[in-house]
Amino acid sequence: MQATAELEYDKHSLLDEIDSLNNAECGLGLKSVATALAALMLAAGITIPKVYLSSSIYYTSLETDSLYSSYKSLKEENKYLEQKLEFMRYKNSVLLSLD
C-alpha cells in the first residue's frame, strides 16, 4: 500500500511539475522588450547621423567638383581673352604708328 501511495505521490508531483511548465510564462518579458528597444534606439542614434553626414559630404564634394571644373574653364577662357586683348592692343599700336 505504501508503494502505491508513493507511486501516486510521484505521479501527482510529476503532473504538477508538467502543469507548472505548461503554465509558465511564454514569450518575451517586459525587461527583454525594453532592452531590445533600447539597443535599437542606440543603433539608430549612431547610424542615422553617420548616414546624414556621409550623404552631406558626398553632395558637398559633388558641388565642389562642379565649381572647380567651372573655375578651370573660366581661367582658360580668361587666358584666351587676355591673349586676344593683347593682340588687339598690339594691332592698335601698329595702326597708330602708321598714321
Residue frames as a rotation matrix with the C-alpha (Angstrom) as fourth column:
MET 1
0.570 0.822 0.000 0.00
0.822 -0.570 0.000 0.00
0.000 0.000 -1.000 0.00
GLN 2
0.419 -0.494 -0.761 2.84
0.163 -0.784 0.599 2.31
-0.893 -0.375 -0.248 0.77
ALA 3
-0.659 -0.659 0.363 4.35
0.433 0.062 0.899 1.61
-0.615 0.750 0.245 -2.66
THR 4
-0.103 0.718 0.688 1.02
0.970 -0.081 0.230 2.53
0.221 0.691 -0.688 -4.26
ALA 5
0.782 0.386 -0.489 0.77
0.533 -0.821 0.205 5.72
-0.323 -0.421 -0.848 -2.23
GLU 6
-0.040 -0.891 -0.452 4.34
0.128 -0.453 0.882 6.59
-0.991 -0.022 0.133 -3.11
LEU 7
-0.656 -0.136 0.743 3.63
0.716 0.202 0.669 5.89
-0.241 0.970 -0.035 -6.78
GLU 8
0.397 0.871 0.290 0.52
0.902 -0.429 0.053 8.11
0.171 0.240 -0.956 -6.63
TYR 9
0.625 -0.237 -0.744 2.57
0.262 -0.834 0.486 10.86
-0.736 -0.499 -0.459 -4.98
ASP 10
-0.495 -0.867 0.062 5.20
0.284 -0.094 0.954 10.59
-0.822 0.489 0.293 -7.71
LYS 11
-0.327 0.470 0.820 2.50
0.941 0.078 0.331 10.72
0.092 0.879 -0.467 -10.38
HIS 12
0.712 0.690 -0.130 0.91
0.702 -0.706 0.097 13.80
-0.025 -0.161 -0.987 -8.84
SER 13
0.335 -0.654 -0.678 4.22
0.136 -0.679 0.722 15.56
-0.932 -0.334 -0.138 -8.33
LEU 14
-0.672 -0.559 0.485 5.20
0.518 0.113 0.848 14.78
-0.529 0.821 0.214 -11.92
LEU 15
0.002 0.771 0.637 1.84
0.965 -0.169 0.202 16.04
0.263 0.614 -0.744 -13.22
ASP 16
0.777 0.244 -0.581 2.12
0.469 -0.840 0.274 19.19
-0.421 -0.485 -0.766 -11.08
GLU 17
-0.166 -0.929 -0.331 5.60
0.188 -0.360 0.914 19.79
-0.968 0.089 0.234 -12.47
ILE 18
-0.637 0.004 0.771 4.36
0.764 0.137 0.631 19.34
-0.103 0.991 -0.090 -16.05
ASP 19
0.456 0.875 0.162 1.44
0.876 -0.474 0.092 21.71
0.157 0.100 -0.983 -15.36
SER 20
0.558 -0.302 -0.773 3.78
0.263 -0.819 0.511 24.31
-0.787 -0.489 -0.378 -13.93
LEU 21
-0.599 -0.791 0.123 5.96
0.327 -0.102 0.940 24.04
-0.731 0.603 0.319 -17.05
ASN 22
-0.386 0.541 0.747 2.93
0.900 0.044 0.433 24.35
0.202 0.840 -0.504 -19.31
ASN 23
0.689 0.718 -0.097 1.55
0.716 -0.655 0.242 27.29
0.110 -0.236 -0.965 -17.36
ALA 24
-0.128 -0.818 -0.561 4.92
0.733 -0.459 0.502 29.01
-0.668 -0.347 0.658 -17.26
GLU 25
0.435 0.262 -0.862 5.13
-0.178 -0.913 -0.368 32.45
-0.883 0.313 -0.350 -18.83
CYS 26
0.154 -0.331 0.931 5.58
0.897 0.442 0.009 32.15
-0.415 0.833 0.365 -22.59
GLY 27
0.694 0.086 0.715 7.05
0.552 -0.701 -0.451 34.83
0.462 0.708 -0.534 -24.80
LEU 28
-0.362 -0.875 0.321 9.21
0.517 -0.475 -0.712 37.81
0.776 -0.093 0.624 -24.02
GLY 29
0.112 0.329 -0.938 9.16
0.972 -0.232 0.035 39.67
-0.206 -0.915 -0.346 -20.78
LEU 30
0.950 0.307 0.048 8.90
0.311 -0.941 -0.134 43.41
0.004 0.143 -0.990 -20.40
LYS 31
0.478 -0.845 -0.239 12.57
-0.192 -0.366 0.911 43.66
-0.857 -0.389 -0.337 -19.49
SER 32
-0.300 -0.608 0.735 13.71
0.603 0.476 0.640 41.88
-0.739 0.635 0.224 -22.68
VAL 33
0.401 0.510 0.761 11.47
0.908 -0.328 -0.259 44.05
0.118 0.795 -0.595 -24.86
ALA 34
0.968 -0.067 -0.242 12.76
0.007 -0.956 0.292 47.22
-0.251 -0.285 -0.925 -23.18
THR 35
0.109 -0.992 0.065 16.36
0.006 0.066 0.998 46.07
-0.994 -0.108 0.013 -23.64
ALA 36
-0.198 -0.129 0.972 15.76
0.897 0.377 0.232 45.28
-0.396 0.917 0.042 -27.32
LEU 37
0.735 0.530 0.422 14.12
0.652 -0.723 -0.229 48.69
0.184 0.443 -0.877 -27.89
ALA 38
0.770 -0.524 -0.365 16.98
-0.161 -0.712 0.684 50.45
-0.618 -0.468 -0.632 -26.12
ALA 39
-0.210 -0.868 0.449 19.51
0.340 0.366 0.866 48.61
-0.917 0.335 0.219 -28.29
LEU 40
0.089 0.342 0.935 17.52
0.995 0.016 -0.101 49.50
-0.049 0.940 -0.339 -31.41
MET 41
0.960 0.279 -0.023 17.36
0.280 -0.960 0.020 53.17
-0.017 -0.026 -1.000 -30.40
LEU 42
0.393 -0.895 -0.211 21.10
-0.127 -0.280 0.952 53.21
-0.911 -0.347 -0.224 -29.71
ALA 43
-0.321 -0.492 0.809 21.86
0.699 0.453 0.553 51.65
-0.638 0.744 0.198 -33.10
ALA 44
0.426 0.550 0.718 19.56
0.881 -0.431 -0.193 54.14
0.203 0.715 -0.668 -34.85
GLY 45
0.935 -0.076 -0.345 21.08
0.086 -0.898 0.432 57.01
-0.343 -0.434 -0.833 -32.87
ILE 46
0.000 -1.000 -0.015 24.53
0.028 -0.015 1.000 56.06
-1.000 -0.001 0.028 -34.12
THR 47
-0.431 -0.233 0.872 23.74
0.763 0.422 0.490 55.19
-0.482 0.876 -0.004 -37.75
ILE 48
0.588 0.742 0.322 21.32
0.799 -0.472 -0.372 58.00
-0.124 0.476 -0.870 -38.67
PRO 49
0.749 -0.350 -0.563 23.80
-0.226 -0.933 0.279 60.85
-0.623 -0.082 -0.778 -38.07
LYS 50
-0.301 -0.910 0.286 26.54
0.011 0.297 0.955 58.87
-0.954 0.291 -0.079 -39.85
VAL 51
-0.149 0.337 0.930 24.37
0.937 0.348 0.024 58.35
-0.315 0.875 -0.367 -42.91
TYR 52
0.857 0.506 -0.094 23.35
0.466 -0.841 -0.273 62.02
-0.218 0.190 -0.957 -42.89
LEU 53
0.439 -0.770 -0.464 26.95
-0.340 -0.620 0.707 63.22
-0.832 -0.153 -0.534 -42.63
SER 54
-0.455 -0.608 0.651 28.16
0.360 0.543 0.759 60.83
-0.814 0.580 -0.028 -45.33
SER 55
0.212 0.635 0.743 25.40
0.967 -0.028 -0.253 61.99
-0.140 0.772 -0.620 -47.66
SER 56
0.915 0.124 -0.385 26.10
0.144 -0.989 0.024 65.63
-0.378 -0.078 -0.923 -46.89
ILE 57
0.028 -0.985 -0.171 29.83
-0.232 -0.173 0.957 65.20
-0.972 0.013 -0.233 -47.54
TYR 58
-0.351 -0.124 0.928 29.10
0.732 0.581 0.355 63.40
-0.583 0.804 -0.113 -50.83
TYR 59
0.549 0.653 0.522 26.82
0.836 -0.434 -0.336 66.14
0.007 0.621 -0.784 -52.17
THR 60
0.789 -0.362 -0.496 29.19
-0.153 -0.899 0.411 68.90
-0.595 -0.248 -0.765 -51.00
SER 61
-0.251 -0.920 0.299 32.01
0.092 0.285 0.954 67.10
-0.964 0.267 0.013 -52.79
LEU 62
-0.053 0.317 0.947 29.97
0.967 0.254 -0.031 66.95
-0.250 0.914 -0.320 -56.00
GLU 63
0.901 0.433 -0.003 29.22
0.424 -0.885 -0.191 70.66
-0.086 0.171 -0.982 -55.76
THR 64
0.451 -0.822 -0.349 32.88
-0.250 -0.491 0.834 71.47
-0.857 -0.289 -0.427 -55.07
ASP 65
-0.375 -0.580 0.723 33.98
0.505 0.525 0.684 69.40
-0.777 0.622 0.096 -58.06
SER 66
0.345 0.593 0.727 31.48
0.938 -0.206 -0.278 71.17
-0.015 0.778 -0.628 -60.30
LEU 67
0.954 -0.010 -0.299 32.65
0.038 -0.987 0.154 74.59
-0.296 -0.159 -0.942 -59.08
TYR 68
0.077 -0.997 -0.013 36.29
-0.097 -0.020 0.995 73.61
-0.992 -0.075 -0.098 -59.60
SER 69
-0.233 -0.088 0.969 35.54
0.870 0.426 0.248 72.50
-0.434 0.901 -0.022 -63.19
SER 70
0.755 0.554 0.352 33.84
0.649 -0.711 -0.273 75.83
0.099 0.434 -0.895 -63.84
TYR 71
0.718 -0.565 -0.406 36.81
-0.157 -0.701 0.696 77.66
-0.678 -0.436 -0.592 -62.31
LYS 72
-0.250 -0.866 0.434 39.26
0.322 0.348 0.880 75.85
-0.913 0.360 0.192 -64.59
SER 73
-0.010 0.285 0.958 37.24
0.998 0.063 -0.008 76.56
-0.062 0.956 -0.285 -67.72
LEU 74
0.935 0.355 0.001 36.81
0.355 -0.935 -0.015 80.23
-0.005 0.015 -1.000 -66.79
LYS 75
0.383 -0.880 -0.280 40.53
-0.090 -0.338 0.937 80.52
-0.920 -0.333 -0.208 -66.11
GLU 76
-0.394 -0.490 0.777 41.27
0.694 0.396 0.601 79.11
-0.602 0.777 0.184 -69.59
GLU 77
0.413 0.619 0.668 38.75
0.894 -0.417 -0.166 81.48
0.175 0.665 -0.726 -71.13
ASN 78
0.884 -0.147 -0.443 40.39
0.074 -0.893 0.444 84.37
-0.461 -0.425 -0.779 -69.26
LYS 79
-0.142 -0.985 0.102 43.79
0.211 0.071 0.975 83.41
-0.967 0.160 0.198 -70.73
TYR 80
-0.242 0.130 0.961 42.26
0.958 0.189 0.216 83.33
-0.154 0.973 -0.170 -74.22
LEU 81
0.763 0.606 0.225 40.63
0.630 -0.774 -0.052 86.73
0.143 0.181 -0.973 -73.74
GLU 82
0.587 -0.638 -0.498 43.88
-0.002 -0.616 0.787 88.23
-0.810 -0.461 -0.363 -72.39
GLN 83
-0.428 -0.741 0.517 45.74
0.532 0.255 0.807 86.98
-0.730 0.621 0.285 -75.47
LYS 84
0.080 0.562 0.823 43.04
0.984 -0.179 0.027 88.41
0.162 0.808 -0.567 -77.70
LEU 85
0.923 0.248 -0.293 43.20
0.325 -0.910 0.257 91.74
-0.203 -0.332 -0.921 -75.85
GLU 86
0.138 -0.959 -0.246 47.00
0.105 -0.233 0.967 91.82
-0.985 -0.160 0.068 -76.12
PHE 87
-0.433 -0.236 0.870 46.74
0.840 0.244 0.484 91.17
-0.327 0.941 0.093 -79.87
MET 88
0.527 0.707 0.472 44.21
0.814 -0.580 -0.040 94.00
0.245 0.405 -0.881 -80.23
ARG 89
0.782 -0.316 -0.538 46.48
0.094 -0.792 0.603 96.39
-0.617 -0.522 -0.590 -78.29
TYR 90
-0.287 -0.934 0.215 49.41
0.350 0.106 0.931 95.43
-0.892 0.342 0.297 -80.49
LYS 91
-0.194 0.311 0.930 47.32
0.981 0.044 0.190 95.88
0.018 0.949 -0.314 -83.62
ASN 92
0.833 0.552 -0.022 46.11
0.552 -0.829 0.085 99.27
0.028 -0.083 -0.996 -82.37
SER 93
0.448 -0.743 -0.497 49.64
0.030 -0.543 0.839 100.42
-0.894 -0.391 -0.221 -81.55
VAL 94
-0.511 -0.605 0.611 50.85
0.620 0.233 0.749 99.36
-0.595 0.762 0.256 -85.01
LEU 95
0.147 0.647 0.748 47.96
0.961 -0.274 0.048 101.18
0.236 0.712 -0.662 -86.67
LEU 96
0.904 0.167 -0.393 48.62
0.309 -0.892 0.331 104.32
-0.295 -0.421 -0.858 -84.62
SER 97
0.036 -0.971 -0.235 52.29
0.137 -0.228 0.964 104.28
-0.990 -0.067 0.125 -85.51
LEU 98
-0.410 -0.146 0.900 51.47
0.876 0.211 0.433 104.05
-0.253 0.966 0.042 -89.22
ASP 99
0.609 0.741 0.283 49.34
0.788 -0.605 -0.113 107.18
0.087 0.292 -0.953 -89.13
